[in-house]
């Protein structure tokens, strides 16, 4: 879905209270970020890797560093909360063209 170095935009900033308390810094809606890593998700509220089931893709962002679990694995953000910058730009152009 995403790749390292890709520009992404946060589109969903409705964070659970447990995430707000745990994370050192949260991305801001409609802000552009650069992906620094992509991997299997780490549950933020538990900070464990869950190998029993497939978790959603998780991304780490440049300039935002998060808490780590006992194994030193940094908690990322759910990829579903983001869209690529190109996707956002394309959507804006389509909306502009649809206005008559």
Secondary structure per residue as TSV (DSSP state, phi and psi in degrees):
chain	resnum	aa	ss	phi	psi
A	1	X	-	360.0	-58.9
A	2	X	-	-115.2	161.9
A	3	X	-	-135.0	158.6
A	4	X	T	-59.4	134.5
A	5	X	T	89.9	-10.2
A	6	X	-	-74.5	144.6
A	7	X	E	-89.8	131.3
A	8	X	E	-130.6	160.6
A	9	X	E	-126.3	132.5
A	10	X	E	-74.1	126.7
A	11	X	-	-114.6	-13.5
A	12	X	-	-130.3	108.2
A	13	X	-	-113.8	26.8
A	14	X	-	-88.9	85.6
A	15	X	-	-86.4	137.2
A	16	X	-	-62.7	153.3
A	17	X	H	-58.0	-36.7
A	18	X	H	-61.9	-35.7
A	19	X	H	-71.3	-43.0
A	20	X	H	-58.4	-37.7
A	21	X	H	-77.0	-29.4
A	22	X	H	-88.4	-42.9
A	23	X	-	-75.6	145.1
A	24	X	S	-75.7	-34.3
A	25	X	-	-153.1	140.2
A	26	X	-	-116.1	145.8
A	27	X	-	-63.4	157.4
A	28	X	-	-107.4	135.2
A	29	X	T	-56.1	142.1
A	30	X	T	67.1	15.7
A	31	X	-	-101.4	143.1
A	32	X	E	-87.7	133.2
A	33	X	E	-128.9	162.5
A	34	X	E	-112.2	131.2
A	35	X	E	-73.8	127.4
A	36	X	E	-105.3	-15.3
A	37	X	E	-163.6	151.5
A	38	X	E	-132.3	137.2
A	39	X	E	-165.0	-178.9
A	40	X	E	-66.4	144.3
A	41	X	-	-63.0	151.4
A	42	X	-	-120.1	125.6
A	43	X	B	-65.0	118.3
A	44	X	T	-64.3	-37.6
A	45	X	T	-78.2	-12.9
A	46	X	T	-117.4	-22.2
A	47	X	T	52.2	47.1
A	48	X	B	-130.1	152.8
A	49	X	-	-85.0	129.8
A	50	X	-	-107.3	99.1
A	51	X	T	-87.1	-4.6
A	52	X	T	-77.2	-19.3
A	53	X	S	-144.6	160.7
A	54	X	-	-80.5	124.7
A	55	X	-	-99.4	159.1
A	56	X	-	-61.7	153.5
A	57	X	E	-61.8	139.9
A	58	X	E	-120.7	144.2
A	59	X	E	-124.6	149.3
A	60	X	E	-109.4	143.3
A	61	X	E	-112.9	144.5
A	62	X	T	-57.9	141.8
A	63	X	T	72.9	-1.3
A	64	X	-	-122.3	120.3
A	65	X	-	-118.7	137.1
A	66	X	-	-116.1	169.2
A	67	X	-	-63.9	158.9
A	68	X	B	-117.0	158.9
A	69	X	-	-86.1	-173.3
A	70	X	T	-60.8	-24.4
A	71	X	T	-91.5	1.5
A	72	X	-	82.6	14.2
A	73	X	-	-86.8	122.0
A	74	X	B	-74.5	136.8
A	75	X	-	-74.1	131.7
A	76	X	-	-102.6	-163.1
A	77	X	E	-117.3	142.9
A	78	X	E	-59.2	127.2
A	79	X	G	-60.3	-28.3
A	80	X	G	-64.6	-15.6
A	81	X	G	-80.7	-5.6
A	82	X	E	-122.8	157.8
A	83	X	E	-130.2	153.3
A	84	X	E	-69.8	152.0
A	85	X	H	-60.0	-39.3
A	86	X	H	-61.4	-40.3
A	87	X	H	-63.4	-41.7
A	88	X	H	-64.7	-44.4
A	89	X	H	-63.5	-44.2
A	90	X	H	-61.7	-42.8
A	91	X	H	-62.5	-41.3
A	92	X	H	-65.4	-40.2
A	93	X	H	-65.7	-42.7
A	94	X	H	-62.1	-42.7
A	95	X	H	-64.2	-39.6
A	96	X	H	-63.1	-42.2
A	97	X	H	-68.8	-26.7
A	98	X	H	-78.7	-19.8
A	99	X	-	-75.6	125.7
A	100	X	-	-115.9	360.0
